[in-house]
Amino acid sequence: MSTASVSTAATRRAAARINAAFADAGVTGRLHALDIDSGASISVAATQPVPTSSLHKVCLLAALYREDAAGRLDRTRQIDVSAAERTPGLSGLAVMRDAVRLSLRDLATLVVAVSDNAAADVLWREIGFDTVNRTMADLGLPDTIAVHDMAAIRDALLATPNLADPAALADVSVLNPELTNRSTPRQLAELFAAIWRDEVCTGELAGELRSVLGVQAWTHRLSSGFPFDDVRVSGKTATLPTIRAEAGVIEYPDGGRYAVAVFTRAASTAAVLPAADAVIGTAGRIAVDALRSH
């Protein structure tokens, strides 16, 4: 990878526009955008820790493919998942009624495509927290740490009597990055960059992992900033009360590749805040445009 930098003036202009977009949307935000090939980057509070929730599923998948590459795990192995042992959720296996049999890699596809919590927790049991955390450390991402599966995150939220009360959120452990799955916007962008640079695994495995990360159904966040038929957006969202996030990679037809991670937090506890979703795409686009202008 070559090295390059965006001028200080350009970085400040981009950061100011990003912060203004966050303010207009009624959120505070953090962002890191990285040119995967040159190493140039733009940051807004990108080294501050954040609770990752469903974004940690990308770490889980990276560990799955890295373990397969090392011969310690077979991603095509079939798993029987009974209806009784599934983590509740709003999509995927969680809303199905009968027993299923799927390979580990097809479970991974559900994890990305519809953020399937039940499929994710099968993989957490098969791979383990220690393996996922070791994988992140091996990739040079020591602040990216998992301590909860999706069932534990759900249980913590259900234990809060009134999530619509802003005062009640102060005591929710999964909103505190010191107590739950955590990373930083910088390290999440660096994880996606590592996947696209074949640093997690190589060859067919690397291509398959990138393909899996490209099947997400949700287009209302990062993808909304890049509404072009010839621009590909791969990524993964995460949602917690007041927190909306997405990290991924934007690929242009001229070969430009940019890893972006955006986290926002709203004062409102409303579950539906379209402006807070859309600003993730707006901020990502401002950052990528600045990197491409460089």
N, C-alpha and C positions, 0 to 999 in steps of 0.2 A: 504494500500500500504506500502510495506517495503521500507526502505531507503538504499541506497548504493551510492558509488561514484566511479568514474573511477580515477585511480591514476593521479597525476599531470603530470608525465612523459608521460603516455599514451595519456592523453588529448592533450598535446603539440604536440606529434608526429602526432596524427590524425588531429589536426588543421593545422599543417604545410603541411601535404599532401593535405588537402582540399584546402588551399590557393594556393598551387602549381597547383592543377587541375584547379582552377578558372583562374589563370594567363595563363596557357597553352591554355585555351579556349577563352582568350581575354576578360574576364569579371571581375568585382569585385563581391564578393558574401557574403551572410550572411546565416547562417545555425543554426538550433537548432535540435538536435536529442535526443530523450528521451525514455529510457526503461520504458514502461508503467507500468510494475509491480514492478520494483525495485526503480524507480525514478532516476537512474543514467543517466547522460546527457553529451553531448558534444556540445559546442557552438562556433560559429565564428560570432562575432559582432551581437549576437542574440537579444540584447535588443534595437537596433536602430530601429526607426520607419520606416515603409515601406508602400507605397500605395498598397492597397490590390486588387482593381479592382474586377475581377471575383472570387477571393478567398473569398470575403466577402459573397458569396452565401452560403458558409458553415455555416456562422453565421446565415444567413436567415433560413436555414433548421433546425439548432439547435433550433431556436426560434419557428419554426412551430411545431416541435415535443414536445418541452417543454410546449407550450401552449395547445396542445392537451392533454398531460398528466395531466395538471391542470384543464381540463374541460372547458377551455375558448375558444376552437376552435376545429372544427371537420375536421381532415385532409382528410376525405373521401367526404367532401362537394363538389358538382359539381359547376364548374364555366364556364359560357359562355364567350368565347373570340372571338370577331369579328375580321375580317381581318383588319379593319380600325384602331383599337386601339393598335396594336402591336408595340413594340419597334423594329426597324430594326436591323438586325443581319445577320450572315452568316450560321445559322443552326436552326433546330427545327421549332417552330411556326413562326419564323421570315421569313422563306422562303416558308411557306405554303400560299395558296391563298384563302382558304375558312374558314368560321367560324367553331370553334371547341368547344367541351364541354369536360372538363377534371376535375378530382378531384384535390384538392390541392396537394395530395401526388404524383399524376402522373405528375403534373407540376414540382414538386420537382425532380422527376426522370429525366425529360428532362433538368432541370437546371444542373444536374451533368453529365448526359450521353454525351451531346453535348454542354454544356455551353450555354444553350438557354437563350438569353437575354430577349426575349419577355416573356417567361414563368417566368423568375426571376422577371420581373417588375410587373406581375400580383400578385405574392406573396408579393412583397414589398408593393403594394397597400392594400392587404388583411391583412398583419401583422403589417406593420408600422415600421418606424425607431425607435420610442421610445421603442417599445416592443423588437426589436432586440438588441438595446443598453442596455436595462435593463437586458436582458438575459445574455449578456456578463459580465456585472457588477456582476450579481448574481453568475456567475461561477468563479469570481475572475480574470476577464480579463479586467480591467478598461481602458487599452490603446487600446482596440479593439473597434473602433467607426465607425459607418456608417453615412454619410451625403448625399450621392448621390445614386440614383438608376442607372441602366445601361443606361437609356436614357440620363441622365445628363452627365454621363461619355462620351458617344458618342458625345453629343453636344459640350462638351469642346474640344474634339479632332478635330471635324470638324471645330471648330472656329480657329484652328491654320492653317495659310496659307500653310506652307510647313513643314510637319513632318519629311521630310528627311534631313532638315537642323538642325544640332545639336544645333546651337545657338537659334533656335526658340523654342526648348524644354524647355529652362529655364523658359519660361513664361506659360507653360501648367499646369494649376492648378491640374489636376488629376495625375500628376507626383510628386507633392509636398505633402508629407504625412500630413503636417499641414493643408492642404486645402481640403482634400478628404477622402474617406474611408481609414482607416489605422489600423495597428496593428504592432506587432513585430514578427519575426520568433519564438521567444520563446513562445509567447502567442498563436500563431496559432498551434504550436505543442501541447501545453497544451490543446487547445480546442479539437483537435483530441483525445488526451489521455483521456479527460473527457468523450467524446462520447463512447470510447471503455471501459471505466470503469463504465459505467451506471450512470454517474453523471449528464448527461443532462436529461435523462429519463431512465426508467427501463423496464424490461420484453419484451413483444412483440414489443412495440414502439422502444426500444433501438435496438433490432435486426433488425427491419425494417429500421431504420435510417442508421445503418452500412451497410445494404444491398444496400440501395440507393447510398451511397458513394462509393460502389464498382463497379458501372456500367459505369464509365467514359470510353469513347472510345479512349482517347489519351494515347499512350504508349511510346511516344518519349522523355519523361522527367524522372520523378522519376522511373517509371516502367523499363526504359531501364537499370537501374543499378541492376536489380534483375530478370534476364532472366531464371527463373526456373519454371517448371510446378507446383511445390508444395509450392511455395512462393506466397502469395496473397498480391497484392498492391491495396489499396483503396486510393482515393485522388481526388484533384481538382487543376486544373491549373489556372494560371492567366497570361495575356499578355497585355502589354502596350508598346508604343514605347521605345525601348532599354531595357525594363524590361521583364524578363521571370521568372516565379515562379511556384512552386507546393508545396503543403503540403498534407500529408496523413499518412497512417499507413501501415507498412510492417509486415506481419504475417508469421512466419516460422512454419513448421510442428511439431517442438518440443515444440510449445507453446509460443515461444518468440514473443513479440509484441513491435513494435517501432514506435513512432510518429516522423515524420521528416518534417521540413519546410525549403525550400531552396529558396532564392531570388537571382537573378543575374541581373547585369546591364552591358550592353555592350556600348563601345564607338561608335560603328557603329549603324546607324539608319536603317540598312537593315532589311526587314521584315523576311527574311529567313537566319538564322544563326544556322545551325545544331549543331555546336560545343557548342553554348550557351545553346541549349536545352539538349544535351547529358550530359553536365557536372552536371546538376541537379541530374541525376541518379548516376553519378560517385561520387559526393560529398556525396550523401545520402548513397551509399554503403560503402564508407570509414568510415563514422560515425557509421553505424550500425555494421559493422565488428568490430570496436573498442569496441562498447558496448557489443557485443556477446563474444569477447575475454575476457572482464572483467568478 
